[in-house]
Amino acid sequence: MDHRELGDSGVEVSEVGFGAWVVGTDWWGDRGKEESIELVRHAVDQGITFFDTGDVYGHGRSEELIGEALAERRDEVAIASKVGYDFYNNPQAGHGEIPKEITPEYIHEAVEKSLDRLDMDHLELLQLHNANVDEVDEDILEALDELRESGKVEAIGWALGPSIGWLAEGDAAIANEFDAVQVVFNVFEQTPGAHFIETIADLDAATSILPRVPHSSGLLNEQVTPETELDAGDHRGFRPDEWYDTGWEKVEKLRFLERDGERTMGQAAIQWLLAHDEVASVTPTFRTTADVDEWAAAPDTSALSEDELARVADLHARDYDIERDDGMEGLRSSVDGTDLEAVDAAHAGD
């Protein structure tokens, strides 16, 4: 698998990464410790070297599992984590958002606790977790610089949530020379990813995009079909039924991206993202080793042709057209046909 650099940080990440929100929680199906560790190690065996976790995932459990699974392969991998949610003093009920703590003191303390759980001495990437733009001032930027200067962090990023924080946050990260912006970005949900790519070009910035939810909650890998019955605790169940109904219709229009025996729809969705030079690593939600095998192989399938990319762009322009609001507020309530307020809980822990 090829690797790409996070911004100009020198940190190299595999083109397909591992979103470790799937381990340490039961939001994408319950799995035991050994199964989770096996999944992580299998990913390394398949060429995945970038692992993206967060301290709030399972209230530290995801970090603990990642640390244990990768202890003997630390020099082969790049580890990212996130801080900003104060789960130490605020228990989480269900999938809702818990209070944040975005202060220099808290960030320093949270990083130390994350490193303890991971049993590592540094992170390749530290991300602010769903911070709002008005929470990130000069003191926060100075704290992030201090962490880089100390060697505990090599690169910094900003992980964005839907109505929790979106366009202004990503633009601020790019303007302040963050190495990475993590955002929901896929063929169906192209905003605000496409906007950030424009911002990077306009500012001639080195910031990289880290797309999450590349399969649009199971639509583009066809793991959620009209016949699928999601479990009560499944994270994807927070999407409105109408959103799925529309999505299944859109999937049929993208069948031209499949190549029998050569490229699945799930692999094509990853290739579409990798066609953007600004994208460093795509982080699918792996649930099984079969998922790992298929999606880790996506970069080795044929890249989307110029004609295929043009057809996707045309479909998006005709079928997914939205009225953009330069003031951002309109996009907080509706992006690519998705009611963000309705699905906000679905991404609060991402």
C-alpha positions as CSV (number, residue, x, y, z in Angstrom):
1,M,0.0,0.0,0.0
2,D,1.2,3.5,-0.8
3,H,1.6,6.2,1.8
4,R,1.0,9.9,1.9
5,E,2.3,12.7,4.1
6,L,0.2,14.5,6.6
7,G,0.6,18.1,5.5
8,D,4.3,18.9,5.5
9,S,4.8,17.3,9.0
10,G,6.9,14.4,7.7
11,V,4.4,11.9,9.1
12,E,3.6,9.2,6.6
13,V,0.2,7.4,6.7
14,S,-1.2,4.5,4.7
15,E,-3.8,5.5,2.1
16,V,-6.3,3.4,3.9
17,G,-6.4,3.9,7.7
18,F,-8.1,2.2,10.6
19,G,-10.9,4.1,12.4
20,A,-10.5,2.7,15.9
21,W,-13.8,4.1,17.0
22,V,-15.0,0.6,16.1
23,V,-13.0,-1.0,18.9
24,G,-13.6,-0.2,22.5
25,T,-17.3,0.6,22.0
26,D,-20.4,-1.3,21.1
27,W,-21.7,1.4,18.7
28,W,-20.8,-0.7,15.6
29,G,-21.6,-4.1,17.1
30,D,-20.3,-5.6,20.2
31,R,-16.9,-7.5,20.0
32,G,-14.7,-8.8,22.7
33,K,-11.1,-7.8,23.5
34,E,-9.4,-10.6,21.6
35,E,-11.6,-10.1,18.5
36,S,-10.8,-6.4,18.5
37,I,-7.0,-7.0,18.9
38,E,-7.2,-9.6,16.1
39,L,-8.9,-7.1,13.8
40,V,-6.2,-4.4,14.5
41,R,-3.3,-6.8,13.9
42,H,-4.9,-8.2,10.8
43,A,-5.1,-4.6,9.4
44,V,-1.4,-4.2,9.9
45,D,-0.8,-7.5,8.1
46,Q,-2.8,-6.1,5.2
47,G,-0.7,-3.0,4.9
48,I,-2.6,-0.5,7.1
49,T,-0.2,1.6,9.1
50,F,-2.4,4.5,10.2
51,F,-4.6,4.0,13.3
52,D,-7.0,6.8,14.3
53,T,-8.5,6.5,17.8
54,G,-9.8,9.0,20.4
55,D,-9.7,9.2,24.2
56,V,-13.5,9.3,24.5
57,Y,-14.0,6.1,22.5
58,G,-15.1,3.7,25.2
59,H,-13.7,6.2,27.7
60,G,-10.2,5.2,27.0
61,R,-10.8,1.6,26.1
62,S,-10.1,2.0,22.4
63,E,-6.7,3.5,23.2
64,E,-5.9,0.7,25.6
65,L,-6.8,-1.9,22.9
66,I,-4.8,-0.2,20.2
67,G,-1.8,0.1,22.5
68,E,-1.9,-3.6,23.4
69,A,-2.6,-4.7,19.8
70,L,0.3,-2.7,18.4
71,A,2.8,-2.9,21.2
72,E,5.2,-5.1,19.2
73,R,4.7,-3.2,15.9
74,R,5.0,0.4,17.1
75,D,7.8,1.2,14.7
76,E,5.6,0.2,11.8
77,V,2.6,2.4,12.5
78,A,1.4,6.0,12.9
79,I,-1.0,6.6,15.8
80,A,-3.6,9.4,15.9
81,S,-5.8,10.2,18.9
82,K,-8.2,13.0,19.8
83,V,-8.8,15.1,23.0
84,G,-11.5,17.6,24.0
85,Y,-14.3,15.7,25.5
86,D,-14.2,15.6,29.3
87,F,-15.4,12.1,29.9
88,Y,-13.4,12.0,33.2
89,N,-16.0,14.1,34.9
90,N,-19.0,13.6,32.7
91,P,-20.5,10.1,32.2
92,Q,-21.9,9.4,28.7
93,A,-25.6,8.4,28.3
94,G,-26.2,6.7,25.0
95,H,-24.6,8.2,21.9
96,G,-25.1,11.8,22.8
97,E,-22.5,14.5,23.1
98,I,-20.8,15.1,26.4
99,P,-19.3,18.4,27.6
100,K,-16.1,19.5,26.1
101,E,-13.0,20.9,27.8
102,I,-10.9,22.9,25.4
103,T,-8.2,24.5,27.6
104,P,-4.4,24.3,27.5
105,E,-4.2,22.7,30.9
106,Y,-6.8,20.0,29.9
107,I,-5.2,19.3,26.6
108,H,-1.8,18.7,28.2
109,E,-3.3,16.5,30.9
110,A,-5.5,14.6,28.4
111,V,-2.5,13.8,26.1
112,E,-0.5,12.4,29.0
113,K,-3.4,10.1,29.9
114,S,-3.8,9.0,26.3
115,L,-0.1,8.2,26.1
116,D,-0.4,6.2,29.4
117,R,-3.3,4.2,28.0
118,L,-1.6,3.6,24.7
119,D,1.7,2.8,26.6
120,M,3.5,5.0,24.1
121,D,5.8,8.0,24.4
122,H,4.4,10.1,21.5
123,L,1.6,10.4,19.0
124,E,2.1,10.9,15.3
125,L,-1.1,13.0,15.2
126,L,-3.1,14.8,17.9
127,Q,-6.5,16.1,16.9
128,L,-8.8,18.5,18.7
129,H,-12.1,16.6,18.9
130,N,-15.1,18.5,17.5
131,A,-13.9,21.8,18.9
132,N,-15.9,24.8,17.9
133,V,-14.0,27.6,16.2
134,D,-14.5,30.0,19.1
135,E,-12.9,27.5,21.5
136,V,-9.5,27.5,19.7
137,D,-7.7,30.7,20.6
138,E,-4.0,31.7,20.7
139,D,-3.5,29.9,24.0
140,I,-4.8,26.6,22.5
141,L,-2.5,27.0,19.5
142,E,0.4,27.7,21.8
143,A,-0.4,24.5,23.8
144,L,-0.4,22.5,20.6
145,D,3.0,24.0,19.6
146,E,4.4,23.1,23.0
147,L,3.3,19.5,22.6
148,R,5.1,19.3,19.2
149,E,8.2,20.9,20.6
150,S,8.3,18.4,23.5
151,G,8.2,15.5,21.0
152,K,5.0,14.1,22.4
153,V,3.1,15.0,19.2
154,E,4.5,15.1,15.7
155,A,1.5,16.6,13.8
156,I,-1.7,18.4,14.8
157,G,-5.2,18.1,13.4
158,W,-8.8,19.1,13.9
159,A,-11.5,16.4,13.8
160,L,-14.8,18.0,12.8
161,G,-18.4,17.0,13.6
162,P,-21.6,18.0,11.8
163,S,-23.5,20.7,13.6
164,I,-21.0,20.4,16.4
165,G,-18.5,22.2,14.3
166,W,-18.0,22.4,10.5
167,L,-17.0,24.9,7.8
168,A,-15.6,27.7,10.0
169,E,-13.7,25.2,12.0
170,G,-12.0,23.5,9.0
171,D,-11.2,26.8,7.4
172,A,-9.6,27.9,10.7
173,A,-7.5,24.8,10.9
174,I,-6.2,25.3,7.3
175,A,-5.5,29.0,7.9
176,N,-3.6,28.1,11.1
177,E,-1.5,25.5,9.3
178,F,-2.9,22.4,11.0
179,D,-1.5,19.3,9.4
180,A,-4.8,17.6,9.0
181,V,-8.5,18.1,9.0
182,Q,-10.7,15.0,9.6
183,V,-14.2,15.3,8.2
184,V,-17.2,13.2,7.0
185,F,-16.5,13.0,3.2
186,N,-17.7,10.6,0.6
187,V,-19.3,10.4,-2.8
188,F,-22.8,11.3,-1.4
189,E,-21.7,13.8,1.3
190,Q,-19.2,15.9,-0.6
191,T,-19.7,19.1,1.5
192,P,-17.7,20.4,3.3
193,G,-14.8,18.2,2.1
194,A,-14.9,19.8,-1.3
195,H,-15.0,23.3,0.3
196,F,-11.9,22.5,2.3
197,I,-10.1,21.4,-0.8
198,E,-10.9,24.8,-2.3
199,T,-9.7,26.5,0.9
200,I,-6.4,24.6,0.8
201,A,-5.9,25.7,-2.8
202,D,-6.8,29.3,-2.2
203,L,-4.4,29.5,0.8
204,D,-1.7,27.3,-0.9
205,A,-1.8,25.4,2.4
206,A,-0.2,22.0,3.1
207,T,-3.1,20.7,5.2
208,S,-4.3,17.2,4.5
209,I,-7.9,15.9,4.5
210,L,-8.7,12.7,6.5
211,P,-12.1,11.5,5.3
212,R,-14.2,9.4,7.6
213,V,-17.5,7.6,6.9
214,P,-16.2,7.0,3.3
215,H,-19.0,4.5,2.7
216,S,-21.8,6.9,3.9
217,S,-22.9,4.8,6.9
218,G,-23.1,1.5,4.9
219,L,-24.7,2.7,1.7
220,L,-21.6,2.7,-0.6
221,N,-20.3,-0.6,0.7
222,E,-23.9,-2.0,0.5
223,Q,-23.8,-3.3,4.1
224,V,-27.0,-1.4,4.7
225,T,-29.7,-2.4,2.1
226,P,-33.5,-2.1,2.2
227,E,-33.5,-5.5,3.8
228,T,-31.1,-4.6,6.6
229,E,-32.5,-4.4,10.1
230,L,-30.0,-2.5,12.3
231,D,-29.7,-3.4,15.9
232,A,-31.1,-1.0,18.5
233,G,-27.6,0.2,19.5
234,D,-26.1,0.4,16.0
235,H,-24.6,3.8,15.4
236,R,-26.0,4.0,11.9
237,G,-29.5,3.8,13.1
238,F,-29.4,7.5,13.8
239,R,-29.7,8.3,10.2
240,P,-33.3,9.1,9.1
241,D,-35.1,6.4,7.1
242,E,-35.7,9.0,4.3
243,W,-32.0,9.5,4.0
244,Y,-31.4,5.8,3.4
245,D,-34.3,5.6,0.9
246,T,-32.8,8.4,-1.1
247,G,-29.3,6.9,-0.8
248,W,-30.3,3.5,-2.2
249,E,-31.7,5.2,-5.3
250,K,-28.4,7.1,-5.7
251,V,-26.3,3.9,-5.3
252,E,-28.0,2.5,-8.4
253,K,-26.9,5.5,-10.4
254,L,-23.3,4.7,-9.5
255,R,-23.2,1.1,-10.7
256,F,-20.8,2.2,-13.5
257,L,-18.1,2.4,-10.9
258,E,-18.1,-1.3,-10.3
259,R,-15.9,-3.6,-12.3
260,D,-16.8,-7.2,-11.9
261,G,-14.0,-9.1,-10.2
262,E,-11.8,-6.0,-10.3
263,R,-13.4,-3.3,-8.2
264,T,-16.3,-3.3,-5.8
265,M,-18.5,-0.4,-5.0
266,G,-16.9,-0.1,-1.6
267,Q,-13.4,0.0,-3.2
268,A,-14.6,2.5,-5.8
269,A,-15.8,4.8,-3.0
270,I,-12.3,4.8,-1.5
271,Q,-10.7,5.3,-4.9
272,W,-12.9,8.4,-5.5
273,L,-11.5,9.9,-2.3
274,L,-7.9,9.0,-3.1
275,A,-8.4,10.8,-6.5
276,H,-8.1,14.0,-4.5
277,D,-4.4,14.8,-3.9
278,E,-5.4,16.6,-0.6
279,V,-6.6,13.3,0.9
280,A,-3.9,11.6,3.0
281,S,-5.7,8.6,4.4
282,V,-9.3,7.2,4.2
283,T,-10.6,5.6,7.4
284,P,-13.4,3.2,6.8
285,T,-15.3,1.5,9.7
286,F,-14.0,-2.0,9.7
287,R,-16.3,-4.5,11.3
288,T,-14.7,-7.8,10.2
289,T,-11.4,-9.1,8.8
290,A,-13.3,-9.5,5.4
291,D,-13.9,-5.7,5.5
292,V,-10.2,-5.2,6.1
293,D,-9.2,-7.5,3.2
294,E,-11.6,-5.7,0.7
295,W,-10.9,-2.1,1.6
296,A,-7.2,-2.3,2.3
297,A,-6.9,-3.6,-1.2
298,A,-8.8,-0.6,-2.7
299,P,-5.7,1.4,-3.5
300,D,-4.5,-1.6,-5.6
301,T,-7.6,-1.6,-7.8
302,S,-7.7,0.6,-10.9
303,A,-8.0,4.3,-10.1
304,L,-11.1,6.0,-11.3
305,S,-10.8,7.3,-14.9
306,E,-11.3,10.9,-15.8
307,D,-14.6,9.9,-17.4
308,E,-15.8,8.2,-14.2
309,L,-14.8,11.1,-12.1
310,A,-16.6,13.5,-14.5
311,R,-19.8,11.3,-14.4
312,V,-19.7,11.3,-10.6
313,A,-19.4,15.1,-10.6
314,D,-22.2,15.4,-13.0
315,L,-24.5,13.2,-10.9
316,H,-23.7,15.2,-7.8
317,A,-24.4,18.5,-9.5
318,R,-27.8,17.3,-10.8
319,D,-28.9,15.0,-7.9
320,Y,-27.2,16.4,-4.9
321,D,-27.3,20.1,-5.6
322,I,-27.6,22.3,-2.5
323,E,-27.6,26.1,-2.0
324,R,-24.4,26.9,-0.3
325,D,-24.3,29.4,2.5
326,D,-21.0,31.3,2.8
327,G,-22.0,32.2,6.3
328,M,-22.0,28.4,7.1
329,E,-25.2,28.4,9.2
330,G,-27.3,27.1,6.4
331,L,-25.0,24.1,6.0
332,R,-25.3,23.3,9.7
333,S,-28.9,22.4,9.1
334,S,-28.7,20.7,5.8
335,V,-25.8,19.2,3.9
336,D,-26.2,17.1,0.8
337,G,-29.8,16.4,1.7
338,T,-28.9,15.2,5.3
339,D,-30.6,16.8,8.3
340,L,-27.5,17.4,10.4
341,E,-29.5,18.0,13.6
342,A,-31.1,14.6,13.2
343,V,-27.8,12.7,12.7
344,D,-25.6,14.8,14.9
345,A,-25.7,12.1,17.6
346,A,-24.5,9.6,15.0
347,H,-21.2,11.5,14.7
348,A,-20.8,12.9,18.2
349,G,-18.3,10.2,19.1
350,D,-16.6,9.9,15.8
